[in-house]
Amino acid sequence: MNTPFRDRIIVALDMNDIVICRRLIDALKDTIKIFKVGSELFTACGQEAITIIHERGLQCFLDLKFHDIPNTVANASQIVCHRGVFMFNVHASGGVLMMKAARDAVWGEAEKRGLEKPIILAVTVLTSLSADELQQQLGVSRTLADHVVHLAQMAKEAGLDGVVASAKEIKLIKEKLGDDFKVVTPGIRPHWYSHQDQTRVVEPREAFELGADYIVIGRPITASANPLESAEKIIKELEK
C-alpha cells in the first residue's frame, strides 16, 4: 500500500465511557483517521460511538467479531452496511457458509441501496492466544501459523476482503493468498510499551515491513497521559 503510515493506523477505543471516547477522538482527529469500536464500547454506548466518529469525518472499524449461525450473521452484517462503517469483522471459525452469508448480505444490500461496501475481515486466531493454548485448550492439531493460514484461506474462499491476524503470520498469508488480500494486525506494541496481555506482538515498523495493510494500536495511545503525543511519536518513528 502507498497510503501514508498515519492513515493505516487504527486506534482501538477499548473503553466504556462515551465522554472519554469523545475526548480521545477529538484529541486525535487531526492525526488519526480510523478508530476501532469493539464489544466493550459498543455494548456500553451502541451507535453513539459510531456517530461520534462519523460526525468528525473519520472512519470506523466495527470490531464485533460476529460468530453465529449464517442467517443471524447475515442479518447483522446487513445492518452494519447501513451504518456506513469502513470495515467490520466476523470470526473465521464460524465457517465458510457463515462468512459467505455475511458477504452476500452486505453486497446485496449495498447494491440495492446504492451504499459503499465496507471491508469485511475474518478474525483468525486472537493475538492473546499462544500456540500451547490453541493446541492444548482448543484441540487444534495444526501449528498456530498453519491454522491461521487455513482460516485465511477459508475467508478468501468465502469472498471476504482479508483477515485480522498477528504480524507473525502476515508473510505466510500474503504468500498463499496474494498481496491484495488485506491483513489487519492487532497486538502492536511500540518498543517503549509493555506487552501486557498480548502474547504474539510486534512493533509498528516491523508489522508494516512484514506486509500489514493496517495496524491496530490501543493502550500505548489511549492509556497514555498524552494520547496525541504518543500517536505522533509512533508516526515519527515510522516515517524515519
C-alpha positions as CSV (number, residue, x, y, z in Angstrom):
1,M,0.0,0.0,0.0
2,N,1.2,3.5,-0.8
3,T,-1.1,5.1,1.8
4,P,0.8,7.1,4.4
5,F,1.5,5.3,7.7
6,R,-0.6,7.7,9.7
7,D,-3.7,6.7,7.6
8,R,-3.0,3.0,8.2
9,I,-3.1,3.2,12.0
10,I,-6.3,2.2,13.7
11,V,-6.7,3.4,17.3
12,A,-8.7,1.0,19.4
13,L,-11.3,2.7,21.6
14,D,-11.4,-0.1,24.2
15,M,-13.4,1.7,26.9
16,N,-17.0,2.0,28.1
17,D,-17.3,5.8,28.7
18,I,-18.7,7.9,25.9
19,V,-17.3,11.1,27.4
20,I,-13.8,9.7,27.4
21,C,-14.3,8.3,24.0
22,R,-15.4,11.7,22.5
23,R,-12.5,13.4,24.2
24,L,-10.0,11.0,22.9
25,I,-11.3,11.1,19.3
26,D,-11.3,14.9,19.4
27,A,-7.7,14.9,20.7
28,L,-6.5,12.6,17.9
29,K,-8.8,13.5,14.9
30,D,-6.3,15.6,13.1
31,T,-3.7,12.8,13.3
32,I,-5.6,9.5,13.2
33,K,-8.3,8.8,10.7
34,I,-9.6,5.3,11.7
35,F,-11.0,4.3,15.1
36,K,-12.0,0.8,16.3
37,V,-15.2,0.3,18.1
38,G,-15.2,-3.0,19.9
39,S,-17.5,-5.0,22.1
40,E,-16.9,-3.1,25.3
41,L,-17.6,0.4,23.8
42,F,-20.5,-0.8,21.6
43,T,-22.2,-2.6,24.5
44,A,-21.9,0.5,26.6
45,C,-22.7,3.2,24.1
46,G,-24.0,1.5,20.9
47,Q,-24.5,3.5,17.8
48,E,-23.5,6.8,19.5
49,A,-19.8,5.8,19.4
50,I,-20.0,5.2,15.6
51,T,-21.9,8.5,15.2
52,I,-19.2,10.5,17.0
53,I,-16.6,9.1,14.7
54,H,-18.6,9.8,11.5
55,E,-19.6,13.3,12.6
56,R,-15.9,14.2,12.6
57,G,-15.3,12.9,9.1
58,L,-13.4,9.9,10.4
59,Q,-13.7,6.1,9.6
60,C,-14.9,3.3,11.9
61,F,-13.7,-0.2,12.2
62,L,-16.6,-2.1,13.9
63,D,-14.8,-4.9,15.7
64,L,-17.7,-7.1,17.0
65,K,-16.4,-10.4,15.6
66,F,-19.7,-11.9,14.6
67,H,-19.9,-15.6,15.2
68,D,-23.3,-17.3,14.9
69,I,-25.5,-19.2,12.5
70,P,-25.3,-17.9,8.9
71,N,-28.7,-16.3,8.9
72,T,-28.1,-14.3,12.1
73,V,-24.6,-13.1,10.9
74,A,-26.1,-12.2,7.5
75,N,-28.8,-10.1,9.2
76,A,-26.3,-8.4,11.5
77,S,-24.0,-7.7,8.5
78,Q,-26.8,-6.1,6.6
79,I,-27.4,-3.7,9.4
80,V,-23.7,-2.9,9.6
81,C,-23.8,-2.0,5.9
82,H,-26.4,0.7,6.8
83,R,-24.2,2.2,9.5
84,G,-21.6,3.3,6.9
85,V,-18.6,1.8,8.7
86,F,-15.2,1.5,6.9
87,M,-14.7,-2.1,7.9
88,F,-16.1,-4.8,10.2
89,N,-15.3,-8.4,11.0
90,V,-16.6,-11.9,11.7
91,H,-14.9,-15.0,13.1
92,A,-13.4,-17.3,10.5
93,S,-14.0,-20.2,12.8
94,G,-17.7,-19.7,12.1
95,G,-17.1,-21.5,8.8
96,V,-17.2,-20.6,5.1
97,L,-21.0,-20.6,4.9
98,M,-21.3,-18.1,7.7
99,M,-18.7,-15.8,6.2
100,K,-20.2,-16.1,2.7
101,A,-23.6,-15.2,4.2
102,A,-22.1,-12.0,5.6
103,R,-20.5,-11.1,2.4
104,D,-23.7,-11.8,0.3
105,A,-25.8,-9.8,2.7
106,V,-23.5,-6.8,2.5
107,W,-23.0,-6.9,-1.2
108,G,-26.7,-7.3,-1.9
109,E,-27.7,-4.5,0.4
110,A,-25.0,-2.2,-0.9
111,E,-26.1,-2.7,-4.5
112,K,-29.8,-2.4,-3.7
113,R,-29.4,0.8,-1.6
114,G,-26.5,2.4,-3.5
115,L,-24.3,2.1,-0.4
116,E,-20.5,1.8,-0.3
117,K,-19.4,-1.7,0.7
118,P,-17.4,-1.9,3.9
119,I,-14.3,-4.0,4.0
120,I,-15.2,-7.4,5.5
121,L,-12.5,-9.2,7.5
122,A,-12.3,-12.6,9.2
123,V,-10.6,-12.9,12.6
124,T,-8.2,-15.8,12.5
125,V,-6.5,-16.5,15.9
126,L,-6.7,-13.9,18.7
127,T,-3.3,-12.4,19.4
128,S,-3.8,-13.1,23.1
129,L,-3.7,-16.9,22.4
130,S,-0.4,-18.8,22.5
131,A,0.4,-21.8,20.4
132,D,0.2,-24.0,23.5
133,E,-3.3,-22.7,24.4
134,L,-4.5,-23.2,20.8
135,Q,-3.4,-26.9,20.9
136,Q,-4.0,-27.9,24.5
137,Q,-7.2,-26.0,25.3
138,L,-8.9,-25.7,21.9
139,G,-7.7,-29.0,20.5
140,V,-6.2,-27.7,17.2
141,S,-3.6,-30.1,15.9
142,R,-2.1,-27.8,13.4
143,T,0.7,-25.4,14.2
144,L,-0.5,-21.9,15.1
145,A,0.8,-20.5,11.8
146,D,-0.8,-23.3,9.7
147,H,-4.1,-22.8,11.5
148,V,-4.0,-19.0,10.8
149,V,-3.3,-19.6,7.1
150,H,-6.1,-22.3,6.9
151,L,-8.6,-19.8,8.4
152,A,-7.4,-17.1,6.0
153,Q,-7.9,-19.5,3.0
154,M,-11.4,-20.1,4.2
155,A,-12.1,-16.4,4.4
156,K,-10.8,-15.9,0.8
157,E,-13.0,-18.8,-0.4
158,A,-16.0,-17.1,1.2
159,G,-15.2,-13.9,-0.7
160,L,-14.0,-11.7,2.2
161,D,-11.6,-8.9,1.7
162,G,-9.0,-10.0,4.3
163,V,-8.3,-11.1,7.8
164,V,-7.3,-10.0,11.2
165,A,-4.1,-11.8,12.1
166,S,-0.8,-11.4,14.1
167,A,2.1,-9.8,12.2
168,K,3.9,-13.1,12.7
169,E,1.6,-14.7,10.1
170,I,1.4,-11.9,7.6
171,K,4.2,-13.2,5.3
172,L,2.6,-16.6,5.0
173,I,-0.8,-15.2,4.4
174,K,0.4,-12.9,1.6
175,E,2.4,-15.7,0.0
176,K,-0.6,-18.0,-0.1
177,L,-3.4,-15.6,-0.8
178,G,-1.8,-12.6,-2.6
179,D,-0.9,-9.0,-1.8
180,D,-4.4,-7.8,-2.4
181,F,-5.8,-9.9,0.4
182,K,-5.8,-7.4,3.3
183,V,-4.2,-8.1,6.7
184,V,-5.2,-6.0,9.7
185,T,-2.8,-6.6,12.6
186,P,-3.6,-6.1,16.3
187,G,-1.3,-6.7,19.2
188,I,1.0,-3.9,18.2
189,R,3.3,-2.6,20.9
190,P,6.0,0.1,20.4
191,H,9.4,-0.8,22.0
192,W,8.7,1.6,24.8
193,Y,5.4,-0.1,25.9
194,S,4.9,-3.4,27.8
195,H,3.2,-6.4,26.1
196,Q,0.7,-6.8,28.9
197,D,-2.0,-9.5,27.9
198,Q,-0.8,-9.9,24.3
199,T,1.5,-12.9,23.6
200,R,2.2,-12.5,19.8
201,V,3.2,-8.9,19.4
202,V,5.5,-6.9,17.2
203,E,6.4,-3.2,16.9
204,P,4.7,-0.9,14.4
205,R,7.5,-0.6,11.9
206,E,8.1,-4.4,11.9
207,A,4.4,-5.0,11.2
208,F,4.4,-2.8,8.2
209,E,7.7,-4.2,6.9
210,L,6.1,-7.7,7.1
211,G,3.3,-6.5,4.9
212,A,0.4,-5.4,7.2
213,D,-2.1,-3.2,5.5
214,Y,-3.4,-1.7,8.7
215,I,-2.2,-1.9,12.3
216,V,-4.4,-1.6,15.5
217,I,-2.9,0.2,18.5
218,G,-4.8,0.6,21.7
219,R,-3.4,1.2,25.2
220,P,0.0,2.6,24.1
221,I,-2.0,5.6,22.8
222,T,-5.3,5.5,24.7
223,A,-3.8,4.9,28.1
224,S,-1.1,7.5,27.7
225,A,-1.1,10.6,29.7
226,N,-0.9,12.4,26.4
227,P,-2.6,10.3,23.6
228,L,-1.8,12.8,20.8
229,E,1.9,12.9,21.8
230,S,2.1,9.1,21.9
231,A,0.4,8.8,18.5
232,E,2.7,11.3,16.9
233,K,5.7,9.6,18.5
234,I,4.7,6.3,16.8
235,I,4.2,8.1,13.5
236,K,7.5,9.9,13.6
237,E,9.3,6.6,14.3
238,L,7.5,5.0,11.3
239,E,8.4,7.9,9.0
240,K,12.1,8.0,9.9
